[in-house]
């Protein structure tokens, strides 16, 4: 079960280092397997993908691409109440991400110079969506909606078939609502490779986004440079800051909401109250008894969960910024006072009634977040993740003549005489 430690400048650091080591451990065996899969798909295309589908998923679908009619037919099997939930969540996600959209711009100067920046969506993006027991329709919404808002021309989704070779109805419903253009029934590293290189059936994409297991994550990492990727995601994590006003029942529930993701998930509570710490442990033991993923929760809390009791909220905030968690909850008397001080977090949840699952499913901000401390320099998935920018410059003869000596001096200083010559020849007598 989760342990309680007092912050003394050493004990908590040793534990946090252990959490970081979990993220640094690499699996060379997985990398070797994935490299072979990628090379096989690169050389043999759809034939290799089909062989891997039969090997890993049990049965190859009759048709690799799911037609629009099949998508709608599969979605019609879903609970109508769930369809309404998807539509309400999609509306919130659209509203939030629509506000992120940037416009191209242009500026002119009195000497006739024109400069600007052109912003447009990527031509084609691949979206990986896990299947089977780890099917997450919420991830379809979170990845596809900002892509379409950004102006992505074609969004290609790959997802493993069910054991009978058919698509997952919940995934198809989310795809229809989010505006996915084409769906292919394939999964694993082989699907990532198919998107990266293209096959006879699967179009080559410019970027691959979406969650997956260690084989999928490794494939994305190895193929970065052939295509762009969203991020290299590690195990899920949550850090909760709590003062004496927090509710231990809520704290325990929120810690377990992340612990159930994965045996490597990290759930940390930092509090200024020993009483809150003790009561949270009791709540964890009580609530855990009724949860379906109890074994996973217990293992992740035992290995990578901790409650840290520290002297002040200032120290707690400092610890949060050092750890840079994926999810950061602030369960304090006045949570809004901490917003400007919490610089390193994927997403911040303020107050007792803003639990992490609210962000996972419904509120609107993206749930694709940086992990493993990368929130120090990475941002959540957004509309910006699906656009490319290019600048343009127009100079007149007079404007270039005015600046030519500075440009030539720069070029000569760097030893790039051909650069300098490019300017000089325009003004030779």
C-alpha positions in Angstrom: 0.0 0.0 0.0 1.0 3.6 -0.4 3.5 5.0 2.1 3.7 8.3 4.0 7.0 10.1 4.3 7.9 13.4 5.9 9.7 15.9 3.6 13.3 16.3 5.0 15.1 17.2 1.8 16.4 13.7 1.4 13.7 11.0 1.8 11.3 12.6 -0.7 14.1 13.2 -3.2 15.1 9.5 -3.1 11.5 8.5 -3.9 11.1 11.0 -6.7 14.3 9.8 -8.2 12.9 6.3 -8.1 9.9 7.5 -10.1 12.1 9.2 -12.6 14.2 6.0 -13.0 10.9 4.2 -14.0 10.8 6.4 -17.0 14.4 6.1 -18.0 14.4 2.3 -18.1 14.6 1.2 -21.7 13.7 -2.1 -23.1 16.3 -3.0 -25.8 14.4 -6.2 -26.6 11.2 -4.2 -27.5 13.3 -1.8 -29.7 14.8 -4.8 -31.6 11.4 -6.3 -32.2 9.9 -3.0 -33.3 12.8 -2.3 -35.7 12.2 -5.6 -37.4 8.5 -4.9 -37.7 9.1 -1.5 -39.2 11.6 -2.8 -41.7 9.3 -5.6 -42.7 6.4 -3.2 -43.3 8.7 -0.8 -45.2 9.7 -3.5 -47.6 6.5 -5.6 -47.8 3.7 -3.2 -47.0 0.2 -4.6 -46.6 1.3 -8.2 -46.7 3.4 -7.7 -43.6 0.7 -5.7 -41.9 -1.8 -8.5 -42.5 0.6 -11.2 -41.2 1.1 -9.2 -38.0 -2.6 -8.6 -37.6 -3.3 -12.3 -37.7 -0.4 -13.0 -35.3 -1.3 -10.3 -32.7 -5.0 -9.7 -33.1 -6.2 -13.2 -34.0 -7.9 -12.5 -37.3 -7.5 -10.2 -40.2 -10.6 -8.2 -41.2 -12.3 -9.0 -44.5 -11.7 -5.4 -45.5 -8.8 -3.4 -44.0 -10.5 -0.1 -44.6 -13.8 0.5 -42.9 -16.3 2.2 -45.3 -18.4 5.1 -44.2 -21.5 2.9 -44.2 -19.7 0.4 -41.9 -18.6 3.2 -39.6 -22.2 4.3 -39.2 -23.5 0.8 -38.9 -21.0 0.0 -36.1 -21.8 3.3 -34.3 -25.5 2.5 -34.4 -24.8 -0.4 -32.1 -23.8 2.0 -29.3 -25.9 3.0 -26.4 -27.8 6.1 -27.5 -27.0 7.7 -24.1 -23.3 7.2 -24.8 -23.7 8.8 -28.2 -25.2 11.9 -26.5 -22.3 11.9 -24.0 -19.8 11.8 -26.9 -21.5 14.7 -28.6 -21.6 16.8 -25.5 -17.9 16.1 -24.8 -17.1 16.9 -28.5 -18.9 20.3 -28.2 -16.8 21.2 -25.2 -13.6 20.1 -26.8 -14.4 22.1 -30.0 -15.2 25.2 -28.1 -11.9 25.1 -26.1 -9.7 24.3 -29.1 -11.4 26.7 -31.5 -10.0 29.5 -29.4 -6.4 28.3 -30.0 -6.6 28.8 -33.8 -4.2 31.3 -35.2 -4.4 33.4 -38.3 -1.8 34.0 -41.0 -0.5 37.6 -40.9 1.2 40.2 -43.0 2.9 43.5 -42.2 4.2 46.3 -44.5 6.9 48.9 -43.9 7.1 52.4 -45.4 10.1 51.4 -47.6 7.9 48.9 -49.4 9.1 45.8 -47.5 6.4 43.1 -47.0 6.8 40.3 -44.5 4.4 37.8 -42.9 3.7 34.3 -41.7 1.5 31.8 -43.4 -0.3 29.2 -41.2 -2.1 26.1 -42.5 -3.0 22.7 -41.4 -0.9 19.6 -42.2 -2.0 17.8 -45.4 -2.5 14.3 -43.8 -2.3 13.1 -40.2 -2.4 9.6 -38.8 -4.3 8.9 -35.6 -3.5 5.7 -33.7 -6.3 4.5 -31.4 -5.8 1.4 -29.2 -8.4 -1.4 -29.4 -9.5 -4.4 -27.3 -9.7 -3.8 -23.6 -7.8 -0.5 -23.9 -10.3 1.1 -26.3 -10.5 4.8 -25.5 -13.1 6.8 -27.6 -12.2 9.9 -25.6 -8.8 9.8 -27.2 -10.4 9.9 -30.7 -12.2 13.1 -29.8 -9.1 14.7 -28.1 -6.8 14.0 -31.1 -9.2 14.4 -34.1 -11.1 17.5 -33.1 -8.1 19.9 -32.8 -6.7 18.4 -36.0 -9.8 19.2 -38.0 -10.0 22.7 -36.4 -6.3 23.2 -37.5 -7.4 22.5 -41.1 -5.8 19.0 -41.5 -7.0 18.0 -45.0 -7.2 14.2 -44.3 -7.3 12.4 -41.0 -6.4 8.7 -41.2 -7.3 6.6 -38.2 -5.8 3.1 -37.5 -7.2 0.9 -34.8 -6.9 -2.9 -34.1 -9.9 -5.0 -35.0 -11.8 -6.9 -32.3 -11.2 -10.7 -32.1 -13.9 -11.3 -34.7 -12.2 -8.9 -37.2 -14.8 -6.2 -36.7 -14.3 -2.6 -35.6 -15.0 -1.4 -32.0 -18.5 0.3 -32.1 -17.5 3.0 -29.5 -14.4 3.9 -31.5 -16.4 4.1 -34.7 -19.0 6.4 -33.0 -16.3 8.7 -31.8 -14.6 8.7 -35.2 -17.9 9.8 -36.9 -18.5 12.5 -34.4 -15.0 13.9 -34.5 -14.8 14.0 -38.3 -12.2 11.3 -39.0 -11.9 10.9 -42.8 -10.7 7.2 -43.2 -10.4 4.3 -40.8 -8.2 1.2 -41.2 -8.4 -1.9 -39.0 -4.8 -2.5 -38.0 -2.8 -1.9 -34.8 0.6 -2.2 -33.1 3.9 -1.1 -34.4 3.0 -2.4 -37.9 0.2 0.2 -38.1 2.5 3.0 -37.1 5.0 1.9 -39.8 2.2 1.7 -42.4 1.3 5.3 -41.7 4.9 6.5 -41.7 5.9 4.9 -45.0 2.6 4.3 -46.7 1.4 1.1 -48.3 -0.8 0.2 -51.3 -3.8 0.7 -49.1 -2.7 3.1 -46.4 -1.7 6.6 -47.4 1.6 8.0 -46.1 1.0 10.7 -43.4 2.9 13.7 -42.2 2.4 13.2 -38.5 1.3 10.4 -36.2 -0.6 11.1 -32.9 -2.4 9.0 -30.4 -1.7 6.7 -27.4 -0.6 3.1 -27.5 1.4 0.4 -25.7 5.2 0.2 -25.4 5.4 -1.3 -29.0 3.4 1.6 -30.4 5.3 4.2 -28.4 8.6 2.7 -29.5 7.6 2.6 -33.1 6.7 6.3 -33.0 10.0 7.1 -31.3 12.0 5.2 -33.9 10.1 6.7 -36.8 10.4 10.3 -35.6 12.1 12.1 -38.5 10.4 10.0 -41.1 7.2 11.6 -39.8 6.5 14.0 -37.0 4.9 12.6 -33.8 2.9 14.2 -31.0 5.2 13.2 -28.1 6.8 10.2 -26.5 4.4 9.4 -23.7 5.4 7.6 -20.5 3.3 6.1 -17.7 0.4 8.2 -16.4 1.0 10.3 -13.4 -0.9 12.6 -11.0 0.3 15.0 -8.3 -2.2 16.3 -5.8 -1.5 19.3 -3.6 -3.7 19.5 -0.5 -3.9 21.6 2.6 -5.9 20.9 5.8 -9.2 21.9 4.1 -9.1 19.0 1.6 -11.4 16.0 1.7 -9.5 12.7 2.1 -12.3 10.8 0.3 -11.8 12.9 -2.8 -8.0 12.7 -2.6 -8.0 8.9 -2.4 -10.4 8.6 -5.3 -8.4 10.9 -7.5 -5.1 9.2 -6.7 -6.6 5.8 -7.7 -8.1 7.3 -10.9 -4.5 7.5 -12.3 -3.1 4.4 -10.5 -5.6 2.2 -12.3 -4.1 3.1 -15.7 -0.9 1.1 -15.4 1.3 -0.8 -12.9 3.9 1.9 -13.6 1.5 4.8 -13.0 2.6 7.3 -10.4 0.2 8.8 -7.9 1.6 11.3 -5.4 -0.1 13.4 -2.7 1.8 16.3 -1.2 0.0 17.8 1.9 0.8 20.1 4.8 -1.4 18.0 7.1 -0.5 14.7 8.8 -4.1 14.2 9.6 -5.1 14.5 5.9 -2.3 12.0 5.0 -3.5 9.4 7.5 -7.2 9.7 6.6 -6.3 9.5 2.9 -4.6 6.1 3.4 -7.7 4.9 5.2 -9.9 6.0 2.3 -7.6 4.3 -0.2 -8.0 1.0 1.6 -11.7 1.4 1.9 -12.5 2.5 -1.6 -10.1 0.1 -3.3 -12.2 -2.9 -2.3 -14.9 -2.2 -4.8 -12.8 -1.3 -7.9 -12.4 -3.6 -10.8 -8.7 -2.8 -11.3 -7.8 -3.2 -7.7 -4.7 -5.3 -8.3 -3.2 -2.7 -10.7 -4.1 0.1 -8.3 -2.5 -1.6 -5.4 0.7 -2.4 -7.2 1.2 1.1 -8.7 0.5 2.7 -5.3 2.9 0.4 -3.5 5.7 1.0 -6.0 5.2 4.5 -7.3 2.7 6.1 -5.0 3.5 8.2 -2.0 2.1 10.7 0.4 4.6 13.4 1.3 3.9 15.6 4.3 5.8 18.9 4.0 5.9 22.0 6.2 4.4 24.7 4.0 2.4 25.1 0.8 5.4 27.1 -0.6 7.5 23.9 -0.3 4.6 21.9 -1.9 4.5 24.2 -4.9 8.3 24.1 -5.3 8.1 20.3 -5.3 5.3 20.3 -7.9 7.4 22.5 -10.2 10.4 20.3 -9.8 8.4 17.1 -10.6 6.5 18.7 -13.6 3.6 16.2 -13.5 1.2 15.3 -16.2 -1.8 16.0 -14.1 -1.7 18.4 -11.1 -4.6 18.9 -8.8 -4.8 21.7 -6.2 -7.2 20.8 -3.4 -6.7 23.8 -1.2 -8.8 26.4 0.5 -8.2 29.0 -2.2 -6.8 27.1 -5.3 -6.9 30.1 -7.7 -4.1 31.8 -5.7 -1.6 29.1 -6.9 -2.3 29.3 -10.6 0.4 31.8 -11.3 3.0 29.9 -9.3 2.5 26.5 -10.9 4.8 26.7 -13.9 5.4 23.0 -14.8 2.4 20.8 -15.3 0.5 19.3 -18.3 -2.9 20.3 -17.0 -3.9 21.9 -13.7 -7.2 21.0 -11.9 -8.3 23.6 -9.4 -10.5 22.9 -6.4 -12.3 20.0 -4.9 -14.8 19.7 -7.8 -12.3 19.6 -10.7 -11.1 16.0 -10.5 -8.7 14.7 -13.2 -11.4 12.6 -15.0 -13.2 15.8 -15.8 -10.3 16.7 -18.0 -9.9 13.2 -19.3 -13.4 13.1 -20.8 -15.4 16.2 -20.8 -14.4 19.7 -19.8 -12.7 20.6 -23.1 -8.9 21.1 -22.6 -6.9 18.3 -24.2 -6.0 15.2 -22.2 -2.9 14.4 -24.4 -0.3 15.7 -21.9 3.4 15.7 -21.5 4.7 13.0 -19.0 7.9 12.1 -17.2 8.8 15.6 -16.3 8.6 16.9 -19.9 6.0 19.4 -18.9 9.0 21.6 -18.1 9.3 22.2 -21.9 6.5 20.4 -23.7 2.8 21.5 -23.9 -0.5 19.6 -24.2 -1.7 18.5 -27.7 -3.4 21.5 -29.3 -4.4 23.0 -32.6 -0.8 24.2 -32.9 0.2 20.5 -33.0 -1.4 20.1 -36.4 -0.3 23.2 -38.2 2.9 24.3 -40.0 4.1 27.8 -40.4 6.3 29.5 -43.0 7.4 33.1 -43.3 7.6 35.2 -46.5 9.7 38.3 -47.3 9.4 40.8 -50.1 12.1 43.5 -50.4 12.3 46.3 -52.9 15.6 47.3 -54.6 15.8 50.4 -52.4 15.1 48.4 -49.2 17.8 45.8 -50.0 20.3 48.6 -51.0 19.7 50.2 -47.6 20.6 47.0 -45.7 23.2 45.4 -48.0 26.3 46.5 -46.2 25.1 44.9 -42.9 24.2 41.7 -44.7 27.6 41.5 -46.4 29.4 42.2 -43.2 27.5 39.4 -41.4 28.3 36.9 -44.2 31.9 37.8 -44.4 32.3 37.6 -40.6 30.9 34.0 -40.7 33.2 33.2 -43.6 30.3 32.6 -46.0 31.6 34.6 -49.0 29.0 33.1 -51.4 26.3 34.6 -49.2 28.0 37.9 -49.4 28.4 37.6 -53.1 24.6 37.0 -53.5 24.2 40.6 -52.3 27.2 42.1 -53.9 26.4 41.1 -57.5 23.1 42.9 -57.3 24.9 46.3 -56.8 28.0 45.9 -58.9 28.7 48.8 -61.3 
